[in-house]
Amino acid sequence: MQNTQEPSLLQFFVSRQWLNKFNTFSEPGPITNNDFLCQHGGVPPSKASFVDDLVIALPQPVWEYLYQRFGGGPAVNHLYICPTCQVELEQLERRRKEELDTFVKVKTSKL
């Protein structure tokens, strides 16, 4: 019986910044994906439009090798806009608008 392995279709995303360290240094340190992830594990809305410039997709066997060799992480196999950060951003934008409207109203009423 022939031992055939099907290639994994699962991909993992790694920081291009860390991969650059891997290609440059003999010991790049643990994998760090915090340059494209928020504290909740998603992509911050502010980086969503250019996240493809910040990551590179690796096949699962390559990810597993790098992770076993260097540790770190977290493992990221799908990219999504963080809903928590999205809500926080929307709240901040509403607050900014309300404060600007209030400022303009007070400023124009004093004229």
SULCORNOR-V56173 format. One record per run of one state. SS is the DSSP state (A for helix, B for strand, O for the rest). FROM is the first residue (numbers start at 1). LEN is the number of residues. If there is no record, write none. Layout:
BEGIN
SS;FROM;LEN  SS;FROM;LEN
END
This chain:
BEGIN
O;1;10  B;11;5  A;16;9  O;25;6  B;31;2  O;33;10  B;43;1  O;44;1  A;45;9  O;54;1  B;55;5  A;60;11  O;71;1  B;72;2  O;74;7  B;81;1  O;82;1  A;83;27  O;110;2
END
